[in-house]
Amino acid sequence: MLSLFEIAAMMLALSALFGWVNHAFIKLPHTIGLLIMALGTSIVLLVLEVVFPGLGLTDTFTQAVGQIDFNATVMNGMLAFLLFAGALHVDMAFLKSRRWAIGLMATLGVLMSTVIVGSGFYVLAQVFGVELPFIWALVFGALISPTDPVAVMSILKTVNMPPQLEAKIAGESLFNDGVGVVVFTIVLAVAYGSGHGGGHVDAAHIAELFFVEAGGGAVLGLITGWLAYKAMAMIDEHAIEILITLGIVAGTYALAQRLHLSGPISVVIAGLLIGNKGAEFAMSEKTRTYLFGFWELIDEILNSVLFLLIGLEILILSSSMNSKFAFIVLFSIPLVLLARFISVLIPMKFLGIFSSFTKGAIPVLTWGGIRGGISVALALSMPDVPEKPIILSATYGVVIFSIIVQGLSMKKLVQRVVDPKLL
């Protein structure tokens, strides 16, 4: 069994190797290139295991990757730092100018998508002869509906688009993952409770959980972000100020989990506050340069490891995948895109009564709804129930398509549907 340091060393070494190969020869966007190479490596290892069953190489590698708890690594480790790094660079003025669109898509949009995907997934299961209760289909809808801020922010770095449209996509992804995690937690509790003698969860309790977790997380982020801002304004020492941001991220996320509040929303709020008000009033030019450079580096390193892990995770998931799920996984991709389109179209058309939007906003927002590691982590966090393999298979299929196909074609879509004068 490998030690924690050996596993970390392997992940960093592979990230560096694949990153170099991609940059020198393949020249794809960094994170997508890492994902494709990791996925290719995993498939080669699985094929080698079939052709040369006595080789043992695949088993050794699978055991090493299997020691990594993907859900804990992402949800209780990387996510806090990645969300803060992303929020730090979001312009609050642009975010505020599109607050109604962002708010509606991050709440109503996620709920609509959950119901549409859940209903469609239930029908797909029935059509292809797989036994799947409707409530578990809704669990899939809840975990796949929020766009992944890590994947979205990574893709946005490679695409030139109008600032207000970029703020809308980035802002929605930063907030809807927190909402999505809350919705997933509630639906999973209902699903698991109904099948295992759990207590009844009524509508009032669900509403309370939703608003307490989401609203409480926002309040906590405001408090900790303000404390960090005031502390940084009192000094001018970049090393200590960077340390303050690290402490605020880790402390805020950990405290939110302890208080059963939304950790993702709390660190996003803190990041927005420090990245805007803090950068303007509490930091010297030298501190801004060092602090933003530090978090860009953290973002790049953690993104690299995360996308590598997503590609390698197929070594673990392959044992739970079944060929009879293939068509369900295949049809889940257009189902999720359709749900995304509807959950963008309705809020945008409603808000369009009161204000105008950038031409091409709906197709860009639809195609830019990238799913990523958060969905995979949520699927892996499910208890070992009979419904888990099909949900896990569909989740992984949608995520891989989303990152590779949508991610690589995003730039061409923007160039085609957005007014060139705005680019």
N, C-alpha and C positions, 0 to 999 in steps of 0.2 A: 504493500500500500504506500502510495506517495504521500509525502508531507505536504502541508499547505503551501510552504515556500516552493517546493518542487512543482506543484501544480501551477502556481502563479508564474514561476519562471518559464514553464512550458508555454503558457498562454502568451506571455510577453514576447518570448522568442519567436513563436509562430506568427504573432501579429507583426513583428518587425520584419521577418522573412517574407511573409506574404505581401506586406505593404511595400517592401522594396521591389519585389518581382512585379507587382501591379504597376508601380510608378515608373519603373524602368522599361517594361515591355508591354504590358496589357493596356495600361493607361485608361482604365475605367475610373469613375469616382471612387475615392479611397475606400469608403465603407462597403459599397456594393462590390468592389473588386475583392475585398477580404471575404465577404460572404460567399461569393461565387467560388473562390479558391478553396475555402473551407468545405463548402458543400461538395465540390468536386473531389477533394481529398477523402471525404467521408464515403462517397459513392465508390471510389476506387478501392478503399479498404473493405467495404462490404462485398464487392465483386471478388476481390482476392480471397476473402473468407470462403466464398462459394467454390471458387476454382481450386484453391489450395487450402482445404480445411485444417490441415495440420500445421500451417505456418505459424499461427499464434499471434501474429502481429496485430490483427484487428482486435483480438480479445484484450491484449495488453493496452492498446490505445483506448478501447471502449471502457475498460475498468478505470483508467485515469480520468477520462471525461466524466464517467459515471459518479466519481467522487465529488463532483461539483454539483451542489444543489442550485440548479438554475433559478428557481423561484426565489430562494433566499438571497442569492447573489445579486439578482436584478432588483427585486422589490425591497429588500432590506439592506442593500449595499450601494450598488451603482446608481440607482434611480435618483436618489436625493441629490447627488453631486451633479448628475447630468441635467436634471431639471433646473437646478440653480444656475448652472453655467449657461443654459439656454435662455432662461429668464433675464439673466444679467445683461444680455445683448439686445433685448427687445425694447424698442422705443415706446415709452409710455404714451407719448402724444399720439402716435399712430394707433396704438392699441385703444386709447380712449375714444378716438374718432370713429372706431368701428365696434364699440363696446356692445351695442345691441345685437349686431350680427353674431359676434363672438359668443355672447351670453346665450342667445337662442340656440345656436348650433351645438354649444357645449352642454346644454341641458336637454331642451326639447329634442334636438337632433339626435342625441345619444339614445334617448328613450324611444323615439320613433324607430330608429335603426334597430334597436334591440327587439322590438315587437315584430318588425318586418322580417328581419333575418331569422328570428326564432320560429315564426310561423312558416316561412319558406323552408327552413331546415327540417322542420317536422314533416312537411309534405314530401320533401326529398327522401327522407328516411322511410316513409311509408311506401313510396313508389318503388324504391329499390329493396324492399323487404327487410329493413332493419328495424328492430323493436326499439323505439325511442320515445319515452313519455314527453308530452308537450313542455312541461316545466324544465326538463333537461335541454330541450331545444332552445328555450329562452336563455338558459345559462350560456350556451354557445353565442347567442345573439348579444348577450351582455358583455362577454369578454372580447368579442371581435369588433364591436361597434366603435369604441373610442379609437381615434387615430393615435399613433405613437409619437409623442413629441421628440423622442430621441431620433427616430428614423426621419421624421419630417424635417427637423432642424438640420440634420445631416444632408438631406437632399437639397434643401433650400440654399445651401452654400454653393451648390453647383449651377443654380438657375438664376438668371437675371429676370426679375419681374417687378411691376409697379410696387412702390413701398407700402401703399395701403392694402393691396392684395396680399403681399407677403406678411404684413402684420396680422391680417385676418387669419391666414393659415397657421402662422406660428402661435398666435394668441389662442386660437381654438384648440390646437393640439396640446398646449400647455395646461389648459384648464379641463378639457374633456376627459383626459386620462384619470384625473382625480375623481370626476363625476362617475366615469365608467367603472372605476374600482369599487366605489360605493354601491352602484347598481348591481355589479357582479356579486358583491358580498351578500347583498340582500336576497337576490334571486337564488344564489347557491344555498343560503340558509333555508329558504322555503323549500327548494328541491330536495335537499338532503334530509330536512326535518320531516317532510311529507312521506318519505320512503323509509325512514328509520325511526319512526315513533317520536319525532321531535315535536316540540310545542307549536301551537298555532301562532303564526305571525300575521297580525291584522294590518289593515291599510294605515291606521293611525300610527302604529308602531313603525311601519316602513317609512312613512313620511317624516317621523321624528328622527329616525336613524339617518335618513338622507340629509335633512337640513342641519342636524347637529354635527354630523361628520364634516359635511362640506363647509357650512358656515363657520363652525368652530375652527376648522383648519385655516380658513381665511383670517379669522381674528388672531389666532396664534401666530401666523406668519407676519401679520402687521405689528404685533407686539415685539416679537424677536427681531424683526427687521429694523424697527424703530430703535430698539436698544443698541443694535449693532451700529446703526447710523450715528447715534449720539456718541457712542464710544469712539468711533473712527474720527468724528469731527473734533474731538478733544486732543488728538495727537497727530503727528506727521511722521510716521515710521512705517514704511511699506511692508516690512516683514511681519510686524505685529498686526497690521491691518489685514493682511492676507490670512494670518492665523485666526483673526476674529471671524472672518467669513467662513473659514473651515469649521470653526467651532459652532457658529450659528447654524450652518447647514446640518451638521451631524446632530447637534443638540435639539434643533427644532424638529427634525424628522423623528428622532427617537422619542421625544416628549409627546409628539402627536400620536405615535403608535401606542404609547403608554396610556394616553387619555382617550384612546379610541376615536381620534379625529383623523381627518384626511392629511396624511403626511405629504403627498404630492402637491396638494393645493397650498399647504403652509409654506413649503420651500419656494414655490413659484412666487407667491406674494412677497416673501422676504427678498428673493432675487430681483424682482421688479423694483422694489423700494431702494435697495442698495445700488442697483445698476443705473437708476435714473436720479433720484434725489441724492443718494449717497455720492454718486460720481460727480454731481454738479456742485454740491455744497460741503462735502465732508472729505474730499480727497484732493491732494495736490496733483499736479501734472505727472510728477514722477510716480506717485502711488497708483494713479490711474493706469499708467503704462505697465507697471509691474503686475498689478492686480488683474487687469483684463488679460494680459499675456499669460499669467499663471492659469487662469480658468480656461482659456482657450486650449492650453496644453493638456489640462486635466480632461477637458471635453474630448479632445482628439484621442488620448490614450484609452479612456474608458469606452468610447465609441468603437475603437478598433477591437478591443477585447470582446465587447458585447456582440458585434456582428460576427466575429470569429466563432464565438460560442453558439450563436444561432445556427451557423453552418455545420458545426461539429455535433450539434445536438441530435441530428438524424441518426447517429450511431446508437443513441440511447432509445430514441423513439421507434426505430425500425422494428423492434421486437413487439411493439403494441399495434403496429399498422397491419391492416388486413386488406387483401386484394379486393374484397367485396365492398370496401369503402371507396374504391377509386372513383366511381362515377359520382358519388355523393360529394367527394372532395372537389372534383372537377366542376360540378354545377354550383358548388358553394361560392366559387370565385365571382361569377356574374351576379349571383344573389346578393353578395355583400356590396358589390359595386352599385347594383340597383337600389339597395337600401340607402347607400350613401348619397346617391343622386337625389332620391326623394327627400331625405333628411336635410339636404342642402337647399333644394328647390323651394320647398314650402316656406321655411323661414325667410329666405331671400326674397321670394315673391311678396310675402307679407310686408317685409320691411321696405320693399321697392315702392310700395304705395306712398311712403313718406320721404324716401330719399333715393338717389340714383347710385348705381354701382358700376365698377369698372367692367367694360365690355369683356366678355369671356370669363367672368368670375365664377359662374356656376360650373362649367366644365373643368376649370382649373381646380376649384375647390373639391369637386368630385374625384378627379383623378389624383389630386394631391393628398387624399386621405390615406396616407400610408400606414399600414399596420406593421408592428414590429415585435421586439422582445417582450413588451409588457403583456401582449396577448398570449404569447407562448408561456410566460411565467405564470399567468393566471390559470391557464389550462393545466399546467403541471401541478398547481397548488390544489387542484380538486382532489377529494378523497378517492380511494380506489373503489369506484363503483363500476358496474357493468357498462355504463354509458361513457366512461372516460376515454376509451380507445378511439371511438368515432369522433368525439369532440376534439381530441388531441390531434388526430390525423387531419381533420378539416382546418383546424387552426393553423397548423404548420403549413399546409398547402396554400392557404390564403396569404399568410405572411410572406412566404418565399416569392409568390407571384407579385405581391404588392411591392416588395422592396426591389426586386430585380426588374420586372416588366414596367410597373408604374414609375419606379425611380429613374430608370434609364430613358424613358420616353417623355418625362415631365418637361424637359427643356424644349423639345420639339413642339409639344402641345402648346406651351406658353407662346412660342414664336408664331404659331399658327392662328391662335384665337384672340390674342391680346393685341391691341393697337400698338404698332411699332413705335409710335411717338412717345408712348408711356414707358418704354423699356430703356 
